[in-house]
Amino acid sequence: MINKEITDKIISYTEKFQALIIGIVVTLGLIMTAHVIVGALPSDGITVTGSASKIVQSDTAELDIDIMSKGNTKKAALNTIKSQTPTVVAYLKTNGIEDKDIEIKAINGYNTFKVLPNGNTSNEVAYYNMDQPISIKSNDIQKIKKISVDISNLMDKGIDIDVKEPEYYYSKISDLKVELLNEATKDAKQRASAMLKATHNRTGKIQSVKMGVFQITSANSTDVSDGGIYDTSSIEKKVTAVANVVFKIK
C-alpha cells in the first residue's frame, strides 16, 4: 500500500515536471520567434506598395469613319468619293457635329489585281479603290455613341461606309494621376504601419517613392499590365495608381 502511494506521487511529480518543461520550451520558442521577426526587418527602412483607384466618366469621344469606293479607273473611284463626302458631312452636321470637330483626312488609294484561273494574281488591275477617312470629335459622349450606330444607314443611299468603334477619353487624367499618387502613398503608409505594429515599431519619414504604371480600364475590369493599360472602349473607366514607398523605421 505504501509503495503504491509513493509510486503515485512520483508519477504526479513527473507529470508536473514535464508540463513545466513544455511550458518553458514554448515560451522560449515565442521569444525566439519575436526576435527573428524583429531581426528580419531592415535596419534602414521598409518598402511597401500602396494603391488607389477612382471611377470616372469619359468626357471626350472620337469616331473614325471611312467612305470607300471602287471604279474601273482611278478617276471614277475618286469622283464617287468626292460626290459622297458632302452627304456624309451633312449627315454629321444634322446630328449636331460642328465644322471644327470634323476632320477630313487625305484620301488613300490602292489597286485590286485580277486573279488568274490557277489562283495566282496577275499584273492586270481589276479595279481601283479609294478610301476617304473622316474623324469626328465631341464632348457630347452620347451623341458620338448614337452616330456610331446610326451612320451605317447611309448605306441605304448607296454610300459604302466603314465605321470604327468610338474611342472615349477622360481629359483631366493628368490631374487625377497626381491625386491618386497621393492617395496611393497614404495607403502605403497605412500598410507599413500595420506591418510594423506587431514588432512595436513605427513608420518614419519617407526615404523614397517610386511611381508604378497606371491602369486605366473599364469600371469592372481586373486587368493589369506591366506596361500599363489605357482602355478607350469604355465610357466609364477605373483609373488605378500604384506607389512603391520606402519608409524609415522608428
Secondary structure, 3 states (H helix, E strand, C coil): CHHHHHHHHHHHHHHHHHHHHHHHHHHHHHHHHHHHHHHHCCCCEEEEEEEEEEEEECCEEEEEEEEEEEECCHHHHHHHHHHHHHHHHHHHHHCCCCHHHEEECCCEEEEEEEECCCCCEEEEEEEEEEEEEEEEEECCHHHHHHHHHHHHHHHHHCCEEEECCCEEECCCHHHHHHHHHHHHHHHHHHHHHHHHHCCCCCEEEEEEEEECCCEEEECCCCCCCCCCEECCCCCEEEEEEEEEEEEEEC
